[in-house]
Amino acid sequence: MKARWLFSSSLERSLISFAALSGCLSALGCYFISQYFTLSTATSVAITVLFLIIYFKLFMSTYNKIISSFNRNHAHLDAILNEDYNQLVKPSYQIGCIKQLQQSLITLSEELFKKKSRYDQHVFLVYQLIEHFNVPIMVLDQNNKLSYANNAYSEFKNTPWQTLRYSSAEALGLIKHDTNWQLSDAITAQQWQIRHSEFIEQGSCHQLIVMINITSALRESQLQAWQQIIRVLGHEIRNSLTPVIGMAENLAIKLTEPRQAQALTVISERCNHLNEFVTRYGDINKALSLNIVSINSKAFFNQVCAIYPEVEFTRSINCSTFNADRAFLNQVIINLIKNAIEASSSPVKIALKIISTQNSVNCITISDNGHGLANPDNIFVPFYTTKQQGQGIGLSFCRNVIEQHKGSLSLVNRDDSKGVVATILLPI
């Protein structure tokens, strides 16, 4: 049992045990041979000792070469584990199993290097793709700290993401509940949802977090509810108005007294007006047939400004042309300018500006010096209006037109002074 332990516990122990055993047996054989030739005992011992010295010197040379080969292979494997594929191992033997082992390690290193190169290219393409998305995306490292983000995330944070690099997830407003990431701020969470996945980069697990703005989806659901209400009300109102109009017109023909006939005419006109009013509300969000053309910016704004000679316009045009449906966009701009005029006191001053941004959009802004928005959250809600003669349809129509251009419309109070700035974003 002890002899088996000596030869099987490790390669080094096996080699040393074999060398010691074979050396002793060889030394005994050498001594007996010397005695056979009737050499003196001193001479026989001297020959035996010399034989053992030569034997163990040759053994140590072979032993060191074998162990050195395994140490080199171990170092090569350690380099592969650390993704260092540039290690070159000089073969200790030209043929044999150790040569085959070293060649296999070299082949493995080359294959892993090729796969890592392809993976690095894929990761690079992923990061390039992330950069071009217009939704906020961030990458957290294995310690849940920010390692990368795109320009959309910088805009979301109103600061370059590089200034937030290595910030913890908690500092970025993220919390992890079970296996899902969530926004810690309840108000922000009402507007944004989190989608995440994991990927491996340089042997470490990273988190890819995508922020999705759900405002448009919520607004679409809200509009669908409004449209359903409008359809039901419109159907009931039209069914009630139609017989009233018919009876009023028939009675107006039969009556001879002018005042009574005039009263029935007014009833008929108001019924027709109410019927038209309901029909217009039913068309707030109907699909439009757009004719997208290239529009000269200067000529377009000059034409719009000419409609209101009493308004003091300032124009800033930083792009020569933009793409849109001329007729519909003209109506949107006129509606917004009309709102600005009605909200302003004399002298009315309106600033028009158009620029091309780095995010492949054209930005049109209309700024006024009016009293501002009293309730910005409800300005796009159908039926909502702060005007005495208003119907609450203009801004809903404007937003529908811009969104069907694949753009966006927003109105906010100005920060620098009183008034409102309307911003239209249109794709280039």
JOBELNOR-V950472 format. One line per field, one symbol per residue. ss: DSSP state (H for helix, E for strand, - for the rest). psi: psi as a letter, one per 40 degrees, with the letter a starting at -180 (. if undefined). A space follows every 50 residues. Layout:
ss: ???
psi: ???
This chain:
ss: -HHHHHHH--HHHHHHHHHHHHHHHHHHHHHHHHHH----HHHHHHHHHH HHHHHHHHHHHHHHHHHHHHHHHHHHHHHHH---------------HHHH HHHHHHHHHHHHHHHHHHHHHHHHHHHHHHHH----EEEE----EEEEE- HHHHHHH---HHHH---E-----EEEE--EEEE--HHHHHHEEEEEEEEE E--EEEEEEEEEE-HHHHHHHHHHHHHHHHHHHHHHHHHHHHHHHHHHHH HHHH---HHHHHHHHHHHHHHHHHHHHHHHHH---------EEEEEHHHH HHHHH------EEEEEE---EEEEEHHHHHHHHHHHHHHHHH------EE EEEEEE----EEEEEEE--------HHH---------------HHHHHHH HHHH---EEEEEE------EEEEEEEE-
psi: ddddddeediddddddddddddddddddddddddddefiidddddddddd dddddddddddddddddddddddddddddddefheehhhhhdidiadddd dddddddddddddddddddddddddddddddeieihhihhaeefihdiii ddddddefihddeeheiidddefiihhbeiiihdhddddddiihhiiiih hfeihihhhhhhhedddddddddddddddddddddddddddddddddddd ddddiehddddddddddddddddddddddddeedfihigighihhhdddd dddddedgeehhihhhhehdiihihdddddddddddddddddeiihhhhh hhihihieffihhhihhifaeahdgddedehiehieideiefdddddddd dddeefaihihiiiddaiaihhhhhhi.
